[in-house]
């Protein structure tokens, strides 16, 4: 069974630069197949190649069609990106959910495509009618206009995330190590002792709560050995003053 990556279909794109930037966005997201329906400008012009920023391979391999029907003839699942639903009865997907669906389709050998309309008008009603679903990208209602390549990047990135393992967060400690609890709690004891000597714990009934709050600050932070040594130095310096 073939694992079909999704393809991007641009219907009547107007500017060569936008086609080039779309290729760049696709390359960023691991999407390789570009189909163009009646582009107004040459997708292999110097403007397009320059805007692709070393993703010209996608432009050279792009296929040009005279109609949307021809461009989607072998597509089995089609998503149309539009901010307006045009009174059509269609499932509305978020970009994230659409990406998950495309990933499932890919695993099942179903060829999927994501279709984008002209920069000025968006997809025509007829083009939308060909789709299985509509992808809607919710943005600030005061300014929800997207450049064509930005829309491709947003949807493409959601797809890319389904193809990669999520990298867990990592704390870079450079030339030191995370301090163990013993070192951290010894520091807390030292700090609390100095505070007690300064009269910070005036009311015994509040001392336990205050020391608990202080310890939470330092035990929650994953302090390194170097950081604790720095705190020792700073506090001891203040104590001498």
C-alpha positions in Angstrom: 0.0 0.0 0.0 1.4 3.4 -1.0 1.7 6.1 1.6 0.4 9.2 -0.3 1.6 12.5 1.1 -0.9 15.2 0.6 -0.6 17.6 -2.3 -1.3 21.3 -2.4 -3.5 22.7 -5.1 -3.4 26.4 -5.8 -6.4 27.5 -7.9 -5.7 30.5 -10.1 -2.8 32.0 -8.1 -2.1 35.5 -9.1 1.5 36.3 -8.2 4.5 34.3 -9.0 6.1 35.4 -5.7 3.3 33.8 -3.8 3.7 30.6 -5.6 7.4 30.6 -4.8 6.7 31.3 -1.2 4.1 28.6 -1.1 6.8 26.1 -2.4 9.1 27.3 0.4 6.3 26.7 3.0 5.6 23.3 1.6 9.3 22.3 1.7 9.4 23.5 5.4 6.6 21.1 6.1 7.7 18.1 4.1 5.0 18.4 1.4 6.4 18.0 -2.0 3.6 17.9 -4.6 2.3 21.2 -6.0 -0.5 21.5 -8.5 -1.5 24.8 -10.1 -4.8 25.6 -11.8 -4.5 28.4 -14.4 -1.8 30.4 -12.7 -1.8 34.0 -13.9 2.0 34.3 -13.9 4.8 31.8 -14.7 5.6 29.7 -11.7 9.2 29.2 -13.0 9.9 32.9 -13.4 12.9 34.4 -11.6 10.5 36.0 -9.1 9.0 32.7 -8.1 12.4 30.9 -8.0 13.8 33.6 -5.8 10.8 33.6 -3.4 11.0 29.9 -3.1 14.3 30.2 -1.2 16.0 27.0 -2.4 12.6 25.1 -2.7 12.6 25.5 -6.4 12.6 21.7 -6.8 8.9 21.8 -5.9 8.3 24.5 -8.6 10.1 22.5 -11.3 8.0 19.4 -10.5 4.7 21.3 -10.2 2.0 20.3 -12.6 -0.2 22.9 -14.3 -3.9 22.2 -15.1 -6.5 24.2 -17.0 -9.3 23.4 -14.6 -9.9 22.4 -11.0 -11.7 19.2 -12.2 -8.5 18.1 -13.9 -6.3 18.9 -11.0 -8.4 16.8 -8.6 -9.2 13.9 -10.8 -7.1 11.4 -8.9 -7.7 12.9 -5.5 -9.8 10.8 -3.1 -10.2 13.2 -0.2 -10.1 17.0 -0.8 -10.1 19.8 1.8 -10.9 23.4 0.7 -9.4 26.2 2.7 -11.8 29.2 3.0 -12.9 31.6 5.7 -16.4 31.8 4.1 -18.6 28.7 4.0 -20.7 30.1 1.1 -23.9 28.5 2.4 -22.7 25.0 1.5 -23.3 22.0 3.7 -19.8 20.8 4.5 -18.0 19.5 7.6 -15.8 22.3 9.0 -12.4 21.1 10.2 -9.7 23.0 12.1 -6.3 22.8 10.5 -5.2 20.5 13.3 -8.1 18.0 12.9 -7.7 18.1 9.1 -4.0 17.2 9.5 -4.9 14.3 11.7 -7.4 13.1 9.0 -4.8 13.5 6.3 -2.4 11.4 8.3 -5.0 8.7 8.7 -5.7 8.8 5.0 -2.0 8.5 4.3 -1.7 5.4 6.4 -4.7 3.9 4.6 -3.4 4.7 1.1 -6.0 7.4 0.5 -4.7 10.3 -1.7 -5.5 13.7 -0.1 -5.1 17.2 -1.2 -5.5 20.7 0.3 -6.9 23.4 -2.0 -6.3 27.1 -1.8 -8.0 29.9 -3.8 -6.8 33.0 -5.5 -5.2 35.7 -3.3 -7.9 38.3 -3.8 -11.1 36.3 -3.8 -10.4 32.9 -2.3 -12.0 29.8 -3.7 -15.0 30.0 -5.9 -18.3 28.3 -4.9 -17.8 25.7 -7.6 -14.4 24.8 -6.4 -15.5 24.4 -2.8 -18.3 22.2 -3.9 -15.8 19.6 -5.0 -14.3 19.2 -1.5 -15.1 16.7 1.2 -14.5 19.2 4.0 -13.7 22.9 4.6 -10.7 23.9 6.6 -11.2 27.0 8.6 -8.3 28.8 10.3 -9.7 31.0 13.1 -7.8 34.2 13.6 -8.2 37.6 15.1 -11.7 38.7 13.8 -10.4 42.3 13.5 -7.7 41.2 11.0 -8.0 37.6 9.7 -6.4 38.2 6.3 -3.7 35.7 5.4 -1.1 35.7 2.6 -1.5 32.6 0.4 1.8 31.1 1.6 1.0 31.9 5.2 -2.2 29.8 4.9 -0.3 27.0 3.3 2.3 27.1 6.1 -0.3 27.0 8.9 -2.1 24.0 7.4 1.2 22.4 6.4 2.7 22.7 9.8 -0.2 20.9 11.4 0.4 18.1 8.9 4.2 18.1 9.6 3.5 17.7 13.3 1.6 14.4 12.7 4.7 13.1 10.9 7.3 13.7 13.6 7.8 12.7 17.2 7.2 15.6 19.6 10.5 16.7 21.0 10.3 16.9 24.8 11.4 20.0 26.6 15.1 19.9 27.7 16.9 22.0 30.2 20.4 23.0 29.0 22.7 22.9 32.0 25.9 23.6 30.1 28.9 22.7 32.4 26.9 22.1 35.6 24.3 19.6 36.8 20.9 19.7 38.3 21.2 19.9 42.1 19.8 17.0 44.0 17.2 17.5 46.8 19.8 17.2 49.5 21.8 20.2 48.2 18.6 22.2 47.6 17.2 21.5 51.0 20.5 22.3 52.7 20.5 25.6 51.0 16.9 26.2 52.2 17.9 25.4 55.7 20.8 27.9 55.5 18.5 30.6 54.0 15.8 30.0 56.6 18.4 30.1 59.4 19.6 33.5 58.2 16.1 34.8 57.9 15.3 33.6 61.4 18.4 35.4 62.8 17.2 38.6 61.1 13.8 38.3 62.8 11.9 37.5 59.7 9.7 34.9 61.5 8.1 37.1 64.1 5.1 34.9 64.6 5.8 31.2 65.3 2.4 30.2 64.0 3.2 31.7 60.6 6.8 30.4 60.4 5.8 26.9 59.0 3.7 28.4 56.2 6.4 30.9 55.3 9.2 28.3 55.2 6.9 26.0 53.1 6.3 28.8 50.6 10.1 29.6 50.4 11.0 25.9 49.9 8.4 25.6 47.2 10.1 28.5 45.3 13.5 26.7 45.2 12.4 23.0 44.9 10.1 23.8 42.0 12.8 25.4 39.8 15.2 22.6 39.1 18.1 24.6 40.2 21.6 23.6 39.1 24.5 23.1 41.5 26.1 26.3 40.1 22.9 28.3 40.7 22.7 27.2 44.3 26.4 28.1 44.8 25.6 31.5 43.3 22.7 31.9 45.7 24.8 30.9 48.7 27.4 33.6 47.7 24.8 36.3 47.2 23.0 35.6 50.4 26.2 35.3 52.5 27.3 38.6 51.0 24.1 40.3 52.0 24.3 38.8 55.4 27.8 40.3 55.9 26.5 43.7 54.9 
